[in-house]
Amino acid sequence: MELRSASPAETEAVAAGLARELGAGLSAAEWGDLEPYFEDAICFVEWPEAAAGSLPPVRVAVRLSHVDPMHRLIALESSEEALLDRLFGGADSRL
């Protein structure tokens, strides 16, 4: 699924929708390591490859790319198609 964003606010709206839908899903041990940094948060990790498998499984991969100086392309990938459908199913590809 791909969406186009014309502003930081539109990109943030996509992130907020994903965060609401995904909910928190960390084990007690994982949360114990992260608790000093985050409170009731869904985390978007830039360059997760650097964590070398120490992060929980990815539920939604989000890739941002620039179309031009004012627009971004937001590509969403998930094995949970219903999740993306609930969020953006009938939406126009432009927010």
Secondary structure as UniProt FT lines:
FT   STRAND          2..5
FT   HELIX           8..22
FT   HELIX           28..34
FT   TURN            35..37
FT   HELIX           48..51
FT   TURN            52..53
FT   STRAND          61..68
FT   TURN            69..70
FT   STRAND          71..77
FT   HELIX           81..88
FT   TURN            89..90
//
